[in-house]
Amino acid sequence: SQTIHQWPATLVQPVGSPLSLECTVEGTSNPNLYWYRQAAGRGLQLLFYSVGIGQISSEVPQNLSASRPQDRQFILSSKKLLLSDSGFYLCAWSPGGQGGFGANEKLFFGSGTQLSVL
Amino acid sequence: GNSVTQMEGPVTLSEEAFLTINCTYTATGYPSLFWYVQYPGEGLQLLLKATKADDKGSNKGFEATYRKETTSFHLEKGSVQVSDSAVYFCALKTSGSRLTFGEGTQLTVNP
């Protein structure tokens, strides 16, 4: 069976510090991978998605970046965190081969990382 | 721990049919409950929410009532449209915890 691991669960970082959140998927190959963020009082916002190694699409301009160094590894990074980067970050995966979003796509989420930038 | 169980899809309906997507939950404490929707080609977005027992969340003709006695938060719409075709996610959050999502239910509405 497929599993998705995301860590850390919570993180408190000072403004201007770097960030690295990691997500790995097991039990599947060539998944589509996603990073979402939920800011306080708002719905989930798609930040990045990837359909393959080294292939990253950004949905919104921001202070963050993503990388996919391996097939089942997706990393969210920042060189210098801002206060506005605080929020709840979710990694997700879906079966690959759909070239991105599809009408029948189902998403499987990690347990999330609560990031507080102080 | 927290968990969300959603009605398995896919669900296929004709336009103007009545929709119910079941959602039940297990939680420690008193959760807030959410329905998220993902339209084709887009990311997830919040559809509606309820923060305490007997609250009814509503948006775009969709409704869901927080039923503590049955630990449920079923999504309903009286008359679906083709544009409602999407994947729907039930979710919960308790104080200090992370969002817990169901696996999603694919809805297809045919004209």
Interface residues (C-beta under 8 A of the other chain):
Chain A: A9 Y34 Y36 Q38 R42 G43 L44 Q45 L46 E59 F88 L90 G100 F101 G102 A103 N104 E105 K106 L107 F108 F109 S111 G112 Q114
Chain B: P10 Y36 Q38 P40 G41 E42 G43 L44 Q45 L46 S85 V87 F89 R98 L99 T100 F101 E103 G104 Q106 T108
